[in-house]
Amino acid sequence: MRRVFTYELLDAGWARIRVEYGEKYYECVFSYLYDSMKEFSGAILKLHNRVKEASVSFMDEPGEFRILFHLDLNTGFVMVTCLWHDETYACYNKVISEYKTMFMFKIKLYTLISNVFDIFDKTYIEYGEKGYGERWGAHPFPTENYLKLKSVMERIEYFN
């Protein structure tokens, strides 16, 4: 399965997220200013629970990379919209129309869940809760969401 999202934990307080679909991609190095990984896993769990819209923000210094997810309950596809704003924490006081759209694509919900779970699973295996906390700093590894995603993946794999 092709990786759409890749994640790399860098030096203390920094990480890299890359979104790639077809010929288009966007990569952002983001900081610990915001608990992006908890929000990311939470957004994917919302989609799994049939919530039609979710989002995640990754804070650069300065700037914000924001990903919007819109689930079509009839088809099981998720429209993914990648946005950029030059201000950090724009999600708190800016409307979506003030963001620059980088690109958009559709992906099956199962593929999205699987891809995001793989990010968390790889990170957990490589660093564990303690190592993640030492490298990331302000926010602990989102263990509760990781375990929920793991449970979702086990059920999906059982029925496929």
matplotlib code that plots the C-alpha trace (Angstrom):
import matplotlib.pyplot as plt

x = [0.0, 1.3, 2.2, 0.3, 1.4, 4.9, 6.2, 9.6, 10.5, 13.5, 15.6, 14.0, 10.7, 10.6, 9.1, 8.4, 5.1, 4.8, 1.7, 2.1, -0.5, 0.3, 2.7, 1.7, 3.2, 3.7, 6.2, 6.3, 8.7, 6.6, 7.2, 5.9, 3.9, 0.7, -0.2, -0.6, -0.1, -2.9, -5.1, -4.1, -5.0, -8.2, -9.2, -8.8, -10.8, -13.6, -13.7, -13.8, -16.7, -18.6, -18.1, -18.1, -15.5, -12.2, -9.0, -5.4, -2.9, 0.8, 2.5, 5.7, 7.4, 6.0, 3.1, 0.5, 0.0, -3.6, -5.3, -9.0, -10.8, -14.3, -15.9, -18.5, -20.6, -22.1, -18.8, -16.4, -14.0, -12.3, -11.6, -8.3, -7.5, -4.0, -3.8, -1.1, -1.2, 1.7, 0.7, 1.2, -2.0, -4.1, -6.6, -7.8, -8.6, -8.6, -11.3, -10.5, -10.8, -7.7, -5.6, -3.8, -4.9, -1.8, -3.7, -6.6, -7.2, -9.6, -8.6, -10.5, -11.2, -9.6, -6.4, -6.3, -6.8, -4.1, -1.6, -2.0, -2.0, 1.4, 2.8, 1.9, 2.8, 6.3, 6.8, 5.7, 7.9, 11.0, 10.7, 8.1, 6.3, 9.5, 11.6, 8.9, 8.4, 12.2, 12.4, 9.1, 9.0, 5.7, 3.2, 3.3, 2.8, -1.0, -1.1, -4.9, -5.6, -2.8, -4.4, -7.8, -6.3, -4.6, -8.0, -9.6, -6.9, -7.2, -11.0, -10.5, -7.9, -10.0, -12.9, -10.7]
y = [0.0, 3.4, 5.7, 9.0, 10.4, 10.0, 11.2, 11.6, 12.6, 14.9, 16.6, 17.8, 19.5, 19.1, 16.6, 16.3, 15.4, 14.8, 14.4, 12.9, 11.9, 11.3, 14.0, 16.4, 16.6, 19.0, 18.7, 20.6, 20.6, 21.4, 22.1, 20.9, 24.1, 22.2, 18.5, 17.7, 14.0, 13.6, 15.8, 13.8, 10.4, 11.9, 13.2, 9.7, 8.1, 10.6, 9.6, 6.0, 6.8, 8.3, 11.9, 13.6, 16.3, 16.5, 18.4, 18.6, 21.4, 21.3, 24.4, 25.7, 28.8, 30.7, 29.2, 26.5, 23.4, 22.3, 19.2, 19.0, 15.7, 15.3, 11.8, 10.9, 8.4, 7.0, 6.1, 5.7, 8.1, 10.9, 14.2, 15.5, 19.2, 20.4, 24.1, 26.6, 29.8, 32.1, 32.6, 30.2, 29.3, 30.5, 27.8, 29.8, 33.0, 32.6, 31.3, 28.6, 31.0, 32.8, 29.7, 28.8, 25.5, 23.4, 20.5, 18.1, 14.4, 11.5, 8.4, 5.4, 5.6, 2.2, 3.3, 6.5, 4.7, 2.1, 4.7, 6.9, 3.8, 2.8, 6.2, 5.8, 2.1, 2.8, 5.8, 3.7, 0.8, 3.0, 5.4, 4.1, 6.5, 7.5, 8.1, 10.0, 12.3, 12.9, 13.9, 15.7, 17.6, 19.3, 16.5, 12.8, 10.1, 9.8, 6.3, 6.2, 7.1, 4.8, 1.9, 2.8, 2.9, -0.4, -1.9, -0.5, -2.0, -5.4, -5.4, -4.2, -6.9, -9.6, -8.8, -8.4]
z = [0.0, -1.0, 1.9, 1.7, 5.1, 6.4, 9.8, 11.3, 14.8, 14.6, 17.3, 20.5, 19.9, 16.1, 13.7, 9.9, 8.3, 4.6, 2.5, -0.9, -3.4, -7.1, -8.3, -5.5, -2.0, 0.8, 3.6, 6.9, 9.8, 12.9, 16.5, 19.9, 20.3, 19.6, 20.3, 16.6, 16.9, 19.4, 17.2, 14.1, 15.7, 17.1, 13.7, 12.2, 15.0, 14.4, 10.8, 11.7, 14.0, 11.0, 11.9, 8.6, 9.2, 11.1, 10.9, 12.3, 12.5, 12.5, 13.8, 12.3, 13.6, 11.9, 10.0, 10.2, 7.9, 8.3, 6.9, 6.5, 6.2, 4.8, 4.9, 2.3, 4.2, 1.0, -0.7, 2.2, 0.5, 2.4, 0.7, 2.1, 1.7, 2.6, 3.6, 4.6, 6.5, 7.2, 10.9, 13.7, 15.5, 12.6, 13.4, 16.4, 14.6, 10.9, 8.6, 6.1, 3.2, 4.5, 4.1, 0.8, -0.6, -1.4, -3.0, -2.5, -3.1, -2.3, -0.4, 0.9, 4.6, 5.3, 3.4, 5.5, 8.8, 7.9, 6.8, 9.9, 12.2, 10.6, 11.5, 15.2, 15.3, 13.9, 16.2, 19.3, 18.3, 17.6, 20.6, 23.1, 25.4, 27.2, 24.2, 22.4, 25.5, 25.7, 22.0, 21.7, 25.0, 25.8, 24.9, 25.7, 23.2, 22.5, 23.8, 24.3, 20.7, 19.5, 21.3, 19.8, 16.3, 16.9, 17.9, 14.8, 12.6, 14.3, 13.5, 10.0, 9.3, 10.8, 8.5, 5.3]

ax = plt.figure().add_subplot(projection="3d")
ax.plot(x, y, z, "-o")
ax.set_aspect("equal")
plt.show()
